[in-house]
Amino acid sequence: MASRLGDTIFALVHLGLLLAIVVYAAVLLFRGEFARGGLIFAVLAVYYVLILHKAVRREIARKRGSRRT
């Protein structure tokens, strides 16, 4: 049980940090700092594609499979 709780806490902290970075980039874009805000969004997009996309698709498939049983 501790491992699941630790995984959940890690995921929530990670999600919170990602959302904070997105908000920061949006604020930069709103203030007119297009180069810096755009760079942050571009790096986040590359991070999602290279790191997170495969795991997200696998988790969606796992949830759909467990719902059918």
DOTORNU-854628 format. One record per residue (C-alpha): residue in three letters; x, y negated, z. Coordinates in steps of 0.05 Angstrom, whole numbers. Layout:
N
<site residuo="ALA" X="X" Y="Y" Z="Z"/>
...
***
This chain:
69
<site residuo="MET" X="0" Y="0" Z="0"/>
<site residuo="ALA" X="57" Y="-48" Z="15"/>
<site residuo="SER" X="83" Y="-41" Z="-55"/>
<site residuo="ARG" X="16" Y="-61" Z="-85"/>
<site residuo="LEU" X="11" Y="-121" Z="-39"/>
<site residuo="GLY" X="82" Y="-141" Z="-56"/>
<site residuo="ASP" X="67" Y="-134" Z="-130"/>
<site residuo="THR" X="4" Y="-176" Z="-123"/>
<site residuo="ILE" X="41" Y="-231" Z="-85"/>
<site residuo="PHE" X="97" Y="-231" Z="-136"/>
<site residuo="ALA" X="46" Y="-236" Z="-193"/>
<site residuo="LEU" X="8" Y="-293" Z="-160"/>
<site residuo="VAL" X="72" Y="-333" Z="-146"/>
<site residuo="HIS" X="95" Y="-321" Z="-217"/>
<site residuo="LEU" X="28" Y="-344" Z="-245"/>
<site residuo="GLY" X="29" Y="-405" Z="-201"/>
<site residuo="LEU" X="98" Y="-425" Z="-225"/>
<site residuo="LEU" X="78" Y="-415" Z="-298"/>
<site residuo="LEU" X="16" Y="-458" Z="-289"/>
<site residuo="ALA" X="57" Y="-512" Z="-254"/>
<site residuo="ILE" X="106" Y="-513" Z="-313"/>
<site residuo="VAL" X="47" Y="-518" Z="-362"/>
<site residuo="VAL" X="18" Y="-576" Z="-323"/>
<site residuo="TYR" X="86" Y="-610" Z="-320"/>
<site residuo="ALA" X="94" Y="-603" Z="-395"/>
<site residuo="ALA" X="24" Y="-630" Z="-407"/>
<site residuo="VAL" X="40" Y="-690" Z="-363"/>
<site residuo="LEU" X="103" Y="-703" Z="-402"/>
<site residuo="LEU" X="65" Y="-701" Z="-467"/>
<site residuo="PHE" X="12" Y="-747" Z="-439"/>
<site residuo="ARG" X="66" Y="-797" Z="-418"/>
<site residuo="GLY" X="94" Y="-796" Z="-488"/>
<site residuo="GLU" X="155" Y="-753" Z="-477"/>
<site residuo="PHE" X="140" Y="-709" Z="-536"/>
<site residuo="ALA" X="209" Y="-679" Z="-545"/>
<site residuo="ARG" X="215" Y="-654" Z="-473"/>
<site residuo="GLY" X="142" Y="-632" Z="-466"/>
<site residuo="GLY" X="143" Y="-597" Z="-534"/>
<site residuo="LEU" X="208" Y="-562" Z="-517"/>
<site residuo="ILE" X="179" Y="-536" Z="-452"/>
<site residuo="PHE" X="117" Y="-510" Z="-488"/>
<site residuo="ALA" X="160" Y="-478" Z="-542"/>
<site residuo="VAL" X="203" Y="-443" Z="-490"/>
<site residuo="LEU" X="141" Y="-419" Z="-454"/>
<site residuo="ALA" X="112" Y="-392" Z="-519"/>
<site residuo="VAL" X="177" Y="-355" Z="-534"/>
<site residuo="TYR" X="178" Y="-328" Z="-463"/>
<site residuo="TYR" X="107" Y="-303" Z="-470"/>
<site residuo="VAL" X="120" Y="-269" Z="-537"/>
<site residuo="LEU" X="186" Y="-237" Z="-517"/>
<site residuo="ILE" X="171" Y="-219" Z="-444"/>
<site residuo="LEU" X="98" Y="-220" Z="-425"/>
<site residuo="HIS" X="57" Y="-202" Z="-488"/>
<site residuo="LYS" X="74" Y="-128" Z="-487"/>
<site residuo="ALA" X="57" Y="-121" Z="-413"/>
<site residuo="VAL" X="-7" Y="-161" Z="-421"/>
<site residuo="ARG" X="-32" Y="-118" Z="-479"/>
<site residuo="ARG" X="-14" Y="-54" Z="-440"/>
<site residuo="GLU" X="-52" Y="-79" Z="-378"/>
<site residuo="ILE" X="-113" Y="-96" Z="-421"/>
<site residuo="ALA" X="-112" Y="-27" Z="-451"/>
<site residuo="ARG" X="-105" Y="5" Z="-382"/>
<site residuo="LYS" X="-164" Y="-35" Z="-355"/>
<site residuo="ARG" X="-207" Y="-15" Z="-415"/>
<site residuo="GLY" X="-188" Y="58" Z="-406"/>
<site residuo="SER" X="-204" Y="58" Z="-332"/>
<site residuo="ARG" X="-271" Y="25" Z="-344"/>
<site residuo="ARG" X="-294" Y="82" Z="-390"/>
<site residuo="THR" X="-279" Y="137" Z="-339"/>
***
